[in-house]
Amino acid sequence: MEAHNTWTIQTFNTEQENALKAFVKALKMKLTVDKPYSAEFVKKMEQSKKEIKEGKGIKLEIKDIDNLWK
């Protein structure tokens, strides 16, 4: 029996994901999708970026990083 390999492939859009899924399905291979962040977390980060662009954020300037938690 030959060795089984694990490959990591990064997709950048839905079109690539769909093409990859179809390819893997056609070859009867196993596809495991790892999502590093939950959808809820990503949504919150996107909302935060939008708010910053709209000027709804605050800017903190830390002059003494060594004493930040003291």
PyMOL CGO cylinders between C-alpha atoms (Angstrom):
from pymol import cmd
from pymol.cgo import CYLINDER

trace = [
    CYLINDER, 0.00, 0.00, 0.00, 1.32, 3.44, -0.91, 0.3, 1, 1, 1, 1, 1, 1,
    CYLINDER, 1.32, 3.44, -0.91, 1.75, 6.23, 1.59, 0.3, 1, 1, 1, 1, 1, 1,
    CYLINDER, 1.75, 6.23, 1.59, -1.07, 8.74, 1.92, 0.3, 1, 1, 1, 1, 1, 1,
    CYLINDER, -1.07, 8.74, 1.92, -0.15, 12.42, 1.79, 0.3, 1, 1, 1, 1, 1, 1,
    CYLINDER, -0.15, 12.42, 1.79, -1.79, 15.47, 3.25, 0.3, 1, 1, 1, 1, 1, 1,
    CYLINDER, -1.79, 15.47, 3.25, -1.65, 18.65, 1.19, 0.3, 1, 1, 1, 1, 1, 1,
    CYLINDER, -1.65, 18.65, 1.19, -2.54, 22.18, 2.20, 0.3, 1, 1, 1, 1, 1, 1,
    CYLINDER, -2.54, 22.18, 2.20, -4.08, 24.30, -0.55, 0.3, 1, 1, 1, 1, 1, 1,
    CYLINDER, -4.08, 24.30, -0.55, -5.08, 27.91, 0.01, 0.3, 1, 1, 1, 1, 1, 1,
    CYLINDER, -5.08, 27.91, 0.01, -8.02, 29.26, -1.98, 0.3, 1, 1, 1, 1, 1, 1,
    CYLINDER, -8.02, 29.26, -1.98, -8.66, 32.96, -2.41, 0.3, 1, 1, 1, 1, 1, 1,
    CYLINDER, -8.66, 32.96, -2.41, -12.29, 33.04, -3.59, 0.3, 1, 1, 1, 1, 1, 1,
    CYLINDER, -12.29, 33.04, -3.59, -15.47, 30.99, -3.89, 0.3, 1, 1, 1, 1, 1, 1,
    CYLINDER, -15.47, 30.99, -3.89, -14.79, 30.12, -7.53, 0.3, 1, 1, 1, 1, 1, 1,
    CYLINDER, -14.79, 30.12, -7.53, -11.50, 28.44, -6.57, 0.3, 1, 1, 1, 1, 1, 1,
    CYLINDER, -11.50, 28.44, -6.57, -13.14, 26.63, -3.66, 0.3, 1, 1, 1, 1, 1, 1,
    CYLINDER, -13.14, 26.63, -3.66, -15.90, 25.26, -5.86, 0.3, 1, 1, 1, 1, 1, 1,
    CYLINDER, -15.90, 25.26, -5.86, -13.42, 24.13, -8.54, 0.3, 1, 1, 1, 1, 1, 1,
    CYLINDER, -13.42, 24.13, -8.54, -11.27, 22.39, -5.92, 0.3, 1, 1, 1, 1, 1, 1,
    CYLINDER, -11.27, 22.39, -5.92, -14.29, 20.65, -4.37, 0.3, 1, 1, 1, 1, 1, 1,
    CYLINDER, -14.29, 20.65, -4.37, -15.42, 19.41, -7.80, 0.3, 1, 1, 1, 1, 1, 1,
    CYLINDER, -15.42, 19.41, -7.80, -11.93, 18.13, -8.63, 0.3, 1, 1, 1, 1, 1, 1,
    CYLINDER, -11.93, 18.13, -8.63, -11.59, 16.28, -5.32, 0.3, 1, 1, 1, 1, 1, 1,
    CYLINDER, -11.59, 16.28, -5.32, -15.08, 14.80, -5.65, 0.3, 1, 1, 1, 1, 1, 1,
    CYLINDER, -15.08, 14.80, -5.65, -14.37, 13.62, -9.23, 0.3, 1, 1, 1, 1, 1, 1,
    CYLINDER, -14.37, 13.62, -9.23, -11.27, 11.77, -8.03, 0.3, 1, 1, 1, 1, 1, 1,
    CYLINDER, -11.27, 11.77, -8.03, -13.16, 10.34, -5.01, 0.3, 1, 1, 1, 1, 1, 1,
    CYLINDER, -13.16, 10.34, -5.01, -10.65, 11.88, -2.61, 0.3, 1, 1, 1, 1, 1, 1,
    CYLINDER, -10.65, 11.88, -2.61, -11.28, 13.11, 0.92, 0.3, 1, 1, 1, 1, 1, 1,
    CYLINDER, -11.28, 13.11, 0.92, -11.40, 16.89, 1.44, 0.3, 1, 1, 1, 1, 1, 1,
    CYLINDER, -11.40, 16.89, 1.44, -11.04, 18.42, 4.88, 0.3, 1, 1, 1, 1, 1, 1,
    CYLINDER, -11.04, 18.42, 4.88, -11.62, 22.15, 5.23, 0.3, 1, 1, 1, 1, 1, 1,
    CYLINDER, -11.62, 22.15, 5.23, -9.99, 23.91, 8.17, 0.3, 1, 1, 1, 1, 1, 1,
    CYLINDER, -9.99, 23.91, 8.17, -11.35, 27.32, 9.03, 0.3, 1, 1, 1, 1, 1, 1,
    CYLINDER, -11.35, 27.32, 9.03, -8.96, 29.13, 11.36, 0.3, 1, 1, 1, 1, 1, 1,
    CYLINDER, -8.96, 29.13, 11.36, -11.58, 31.59, 12.63, 0.3, 1, 1, 1, 1, 1, 1,
    CYLINDER, -11.58, 31.59, 12.63, -15.27, 31.22, 13.37, 0.3, 1, 1, 1, 1, 1, 1,
    CYLINDER, -15.27, 31.22, 13.37, -17.71, 33.02, 11.08, 0.3, 1, 1, 1, 1, 1, 1,
    CYLINDER, -17.71, 33.02, 11.08, -18.90, 35.11, 14.03, 0.3, 1, 1, 1, 1, 1, 1,
    CYLINDER, -18.90, 35.11, 14.03, -15.37, 36.31, 14.80, 0.3, 1, 1, 1, 1, 1, 1,
    CYLINDER, -15.37, 36.31, 14.80, -14.69, 37.19, 11.15, 0.3, 1, 1, 1, 1, 1, 1,
    CYLINDER, -14.69, 37.19, 11.15, -17.97, 39.13, 10.99, 0.3, 1, 1, 1, 1, 1, 1,
    CYLINDER, -17.97, 39.13, 10.99, -17.01, 41.13, 14.09, 0.3, 1, 1, 1, 1, 1, 1,
    CYLINDER, -17.01, 41.13, 14.09, -13.58, 41.95, 12.66, 0.3, 1, 1, 1, 1, 1, 1,
    CYLINDER, -13.58, 41.95, 12.66, -15.07, 43.07, 9.34, 0.3, 1, 1, 1, 1, 1, 1,
    CYLINDER, -15.07, 43.07, 9.34, -17.56, 45.27, 11.18, 0.3, 1, 1, 1, 1, 1, 1,
    CYLINDER, -17.56, 45.27, 11.18, -14.74, 46.78, 13.24, 0.3, 1, 1, 1, 1, 1, 1,
    CYLINDER, -14.74, 46.78, 13.24, -12.70, 47.56, 10.11, 0.3, 1, 1, 1, 1, 1, 1,
    CYLINDER, -12.70, 47.56, 10.11, -15.75, 49.24, 8.57, 0.3, 1, 1, 1, 1, 1, 1,
    CYLINDER, -15.75, 49.24, 8.57, -16.30, 51.35, 11.69, 0.3, 1, 1, 1, 1, 1, 1,
    CYLINDER, -16.30, 51.35, 11.69, -12.65, 52.45, 11.77, 0.3, 1, 1, 1, 1, 1, 1,
    CYLINDER, -12.65, 52.45, 11.77, -12.90, 53.57, 8.12, 0.3, 1, 1, 1, 1, 1, 1,
    CYLINDER, -12.90, 53.57, 8.12, -16.02, 55.55, 9.04, 0.3, 1, 1, 1, 1, 1, 1,
    CYLINDER, -16.02, 55.55, 9.04, -14.12, 57.31, 11.82, 0.3, 1, 1, 1, 1, 1, 1,
    CYLINDER, -14.12, 57.31, 11.82, -16.02, 55.59, 14.64, 0.3, 1, 1, 1, 1, 1, 1,
    CYLINDER, -16.02, 55.59, 14.64, -12.92, 54.26, 16.38, 0.3, 1, 1, 1, 1, 1, 1,
    CYLINDER, -12.92, 54.26, 16.38, -10.44, 55.70, 18.82, 0.3, 1, 1, 1, 1, 1, 1,
    CYLINDER, -10.44, 55.70, 18.82, -6.68, 55.78, 18.56, 0.3, 1, 1, 1, 1, 1, 1,
    CYLINDER, -6.68, 55.78, 18.56, -4.52, 54.85, 21.51, 0.3, 1, 1, 1, 1, 1, 1,
    CYLINDER, -4.52, 54.85, 21.51, -0.92, 55.93, 21.65, 0.3, 1, 1, 1, 1, 1, 1,
    CYLINDER, -0.92, 55.93, 21.65, 1.24, 53.85, 23.95, 0.3, 1, 1, 1, 1, 1, 1,
    CYLINDER, 1.24, 53.85, 23.95, 4.46, 55.62, 24.80, 0.3, 1, 1, 1, 1, 1, 1,
    CYLINDER, 4.46, 55.62, 24.80, 5.76, 53.23, 27.43, 0.3, 1, 1, 1, 1, 1, 1,
    CYLINDER, 5.76, 53.23, 27.43, 4.98, 49.67, 26.34, 0.3, 1, 1, 1, 1, 1, 1,
    CYLINDER, 4.98, 49.67, 26.34, 7.10, 48.17, 29.15, 0.3, 1, 1, 1, 1, 1, 1,
    CYLINDER, 7.10, 48.17, 29.15, 4.84, 49.70, 31.81, 0.3, 1, 1, 1, 1, 1, 1,
    CYLINDER, 4.84, 49.70, 31.81, 1.55, 49.04, 30.01, 0.3, 1, 1, 1, 1, 1, 1,
    CYLINDER, 1.55, 49.04, 30.01, 0.20, 46.56, 32.56, 0.3, 1, 1, 1, 1, 1, 1,
    CYLINDER, 0.20, 46.56, 32.56, 1.58, 48.17, 35.71, 0.3, 1, 1, 1, 1, 1, 1,
]
cmd.load_cgo(trace, "trace")
